[in-house]
């Protein structure tokens, strides 16, 4: 491995630590859902290893527990994970155009809310080895947590699970807040996003939308509006 | 009709992977259109902000420990603390808050 790649990998591992901790808490409860759907610990771990998607897996397990068919499950995954389509589009512009197809296939394996967040915060073009470093730490946390969730159910004390569960949000803040300090437009966009998201959970009819759909709808509306009103030349910020 | 769990897992994984993989492999060049570039620039900020609030408020035992975590996260991120520091501090605030106040 080239030296720059090794550094990027190490950096990815470091940034992957809070992700892994947060994942552990979330995937633990995911394991409980998997158990209810009739999964063994190994099967649940396999599902997490191959899916890497919290909402998608939750939704899938729920349908499977209800005895739904394969097509229903496929459509549910499409809906629950559609936001990753937008994220991958944004991520495609963060990669150097000459990034090989193999790297693109590998990065696609774990485009999650969190990995996406830290990838977009990477200075300049994304080095795939940064992603791999984060994967190396985050994926065992995700799959291991699911495995333990099936085995140990509610053994982990509630106060620890609750404390860990805000870790992922802390990470999101660490990604979006620092650039907002330098740009009033960005700060405004973030404030409007949060306010609109709050409104969408309160208003009649809109409150019934699943979280994934809400995220997609608001992203299209607000990012679209901001793009028209405040065009930004670069698809990401230079360091 | 009986269903096979491994087939379920395969279906879930296949659909999820395609959603992530298609844009990353099909969009190989830099998009030149200024509006689309701008849109993609704003996507992460809007998406992550929408997912953070108000969801964080219902993650903990009380809405106040969640607000404390949110405020801590924003302040530390604003002052340029690292991802790990911001994230771990938010967790610690909730843990200590609930230890003392609940």
Interface residues (C-beta under 8 A of the other chain):
Chain A: X14 X15 X17 X18 X21 X22 X38 X39 X43 X46 X47 X50 X51 X52 X53 X56 X57 X60 X64 X67 X69 X70 X73 X74 X77 X78 X81 X82 X83 X84 X85 X86 X87 X88 X89 X90 X91 X92 X93 X95 X97 X101 X104 X105 X107 X108 X109 X111 X113 X116 X117 X118 X120 X121 X158 X159 X160 X162 X163 X164 X165 X166 X167 X168 X169 X170 X171 X172 X173 X174 X175 X176 X177 X178 X179 X180 X181 X186 X189 X190 X193 X194 X196 X197 X198 X201 X211 X214 X215 X218 X219 X222 X223 X224 X226 X227 X228 X230 X231 X232 X233 X234 X235 X236
Chain B: X1 X3 X5 X6 X7 X8 X9 X10 X11 X12 X13 X14 X15 X16 X17 X19 X20 X21 X22 X23 X24 X25 X27 X28 X29 X30 X31 X34 X35 X36 X37 X38 X39 X40 X41 X42 X43 X44 X45 X46 X47 X48 X49 X50 X51 X52 X53 X54 X55 X56 X59 X60 X61 X65 X66 X69 X70 X72 X73 X74 X76 X77 X78 X80 X81 X82 X83 X84 X86 X87 X88 X89 X90 X91 X92 X94 X95 X98 X99
